[in-house]
Amino acid sequence: MTFKVNAVPTLTSPYRRDEKESGMYETIYYLLVNMRDLPENIPMDVNPRVPKMGTNVAKRLIHAVVEPETDFYVNNRGIVISAQAFSFNSTDSEVTIDLGEQNDENDRFSYGILDGGHTYTAIMQNRDKIPENIEKYVRIEVIINVLNITRLSDARNTSVQVSDIALFNLEDSFEDIHRVIKDETYAEKIAYKDNENKPINVSELLRLLYAFDIKKYPDDSMAPIQSYFGKA
């Protein structure tokens, strides 16, 4: 497949000594691609995850695609593609990516999008909703001569998402709580960040506050079961 790009920095393997060894080691190409130029139907069989676009994370991703902001390529991790071959036409600012013979099972599970399937799906399903006066870009990492596709796929798809609580803290959403409990004996025991080594997570404090909200639950007609019903 051939498509236009904005930039193509290249990272060659530090273990490659000369051009004769070019096919023995990985080469990584970093692309900035206008979402409207992204090709359709890039195969994703090599990806261990099937995109689920109904989750809250996916919905935020879709919003990031269509919102009138231009920092998507900075904030998003992008798309990683394993390819058989890569070439760049500097005259036309076009790249050509060879994804092998997709009817062949070996090629189908070796070449394609191995990480970033949700990003790709969100873009392809929603790019027609991007405001016409805005150009939005996505980062694409193309890797050729992958020596161990399973190891690479496993490494790229093993990540821990930052919790909503930690993001709320980053946005100073807990300032009111900080102010109210600052003189309490437990004030310094509240953890507001992921993996913070303190005995009380702020989410537990929020559940307790909710459970004892006498304005929302003034009598026995209703019980605050939402405090512990679900994480949300």
N, C-alpha and C positions, 0 to 999 in steps of 0.2 A: 504494500500500500504506500502511496505517495501523498504527501500533504505539506502545506506551508508551515514554516516555523519562524520564530522571531530571533532565536539565538541557539547556537550549538557548541557549547564548551565540551571539551573531551578530556577524559581521564584514562590514561593508559596504565596498564599494570606495572608496578615498580619492579616486578620480577622479569619483565621482558627486556632482553638485552639488545635485540635488533629486529628488523622487519621479518626475518626468516622465522622468528618465533611468534609472529603476530597472531597466528591461529591457535596457539597453545595456552594463551592467557586471556582473561576477561578484559574487555574494553567497555567503558561506560560513557554514554553520550547523554548530556543534560539538555533538554529542549524546553523552550518556552513556546507554548502553542495557544493561539487564539481558540477559544472554545468552539467558535463557529467553524473552524477548519479541522477540528478533530474528526478522524474517519469513523464511520459507522461500522458496527459488527466486528470490532476487534475481539478475537476469541479470548475466552476466560477459563477454559478447561484446566489450565495449569494452576489456577487459583484455588486453594483449598476451601475458600468460602464462597457460597452463593449469596449475592447481595440481597439483603432484606431491607426494603425501602420503607417499611411501615414503622420502624423504630424511631425513638426520639432523636437519636444521633443522626439517622438518615434524614429526618425532617429538618434538622438544623443545617445539614449539608445542602439540602435542596434550597433552603432559604439563602444560604451563602452564595449559591449559584445565581439566583435571580435578583438578589438585592443590588441596588445601584452603588456598589462599592468596588474598588479596583484592586483590593489587596488579597484576593483569593489565592493567587500564586505564592504569596508570602505565608499565609495562615494555614493553607492546606498542605498535607504531606505529599500530595501528588499521586502520580501513577507510575508503577514500575512495570516495564515490559521486557521479557526475555525474547531475544530475536536471533535468527540464524545469521543474518547479515544486515549491514547498515551502510548507506551512502548518502552524501550531502551534495546537492547542486547549489553552489554558492551564487550562481548567476540568477537563479529563480527563487532562491531562499526556500528550497524544497528538500525534504528528506525522503528516502525510500527505505522502508523496513521490510525485510523478508522474514515472514513468520512460518516458513517451511510449507510442507504439504499437509494441510489440516485434515485431509482424509486418512492420513497415515497416523496411527495411534501414537507412535513414538514422538512425532512432531507435534501432535495436538496437545500432548501433556508435557511438552518441552518449551513451546513458544506461545507467547500471548501475554495477557495481563496477569501477573502473579501477585500483585498487590495494588490496591487502589480501585478495586472493582466497584465499591460503593460510590467513589468519586466519579468514575467513568459513567456509571449508570445515572447518577444524579444530573450530570452534564447533558448526556444524550437525551434524557427524557424532559429536560427543562430549559435547554439553551434557547429555544424559540421565545422564551419569556424574558430574556435579558433585554433591558432597554436598548433600543436601536442606536442611541447616541453613545453607547459605552462599549468598549472592547475589554473583554475579560480573558485572562490567561490562566493556564494550568501548567504546572511543571510535570514533565515526563522524563523518566530515567530509563534509557534503553541500554540493556546489557547484552553483549554478544560474547560467544565462547564461554558460556556458563559451564563450569566443570562439574558442578553438583547441583542440579536444579532443585532437588528435594531439600537440601541443606539451605539453599538460598530462600526458597519459598517459606520454609519453617521459620527462618530468622526474621524475614520481613513481615510475617503475619503473627508474630508473637510480640504483642505490645499491651501495656496496661493503660487503659483510658483514665484520664484525670477525672475525678469525681465531680459531680455538680456542686457539692459542698465546697470543694477547694476553689472552684471557679467563682462561686458566689463570694467567697472570702477575698479573692483577687479583685473583685468589683466593689469591695467595701460594703457588701450587703449586710454585714453583721455589726456595723458600727453602733447601732442602737443597743444591741446586746452587750457589746464591749462597755458601753457607757453605763448601762444599768447595773451590771454585775461587778464593776471595777473595784468596789469596796468589799465584796464578799470574800470569804475565806477560800473559796474554790476557784476564784477568778483566774489564777495562773495555772490551773489544772485542766483547762479546756483546750482541746486540740482543734484548730481551725483548718489545718492543712493535712493533706494525705500523708500517712506514715509519720506524723508528728508524735513523738514519744511522750504523750501525756495521757492520764488515766480516763478522762472524760471527753468523748468526741462531741463536737458541737451539735451533731445530728441527734444525739441522745438528749442533750439539753433542750433542743427544739421540741422533741417528742414530749418531754415532761412539761414544758411550757404550754403546749397544745392541750395536753391531758387535763391540766388544771386551769384552763381558760373558763372562768365562771361567767363571762359575758356571752360566750358562744354556747356554753352548756350550763345554764343557771339552775337546772333542776334535774330530776331523775327521768325526764321524758326521753332524753337522748343520752347516749354514751359516746365519749370521744374515741371510738374504736380505730379511727384513722391514724391515731398516734403510732400504733404498732401494726396496722393492717398491711402496710406495704412501704417500701423504701421511699417512694415518691412523696 
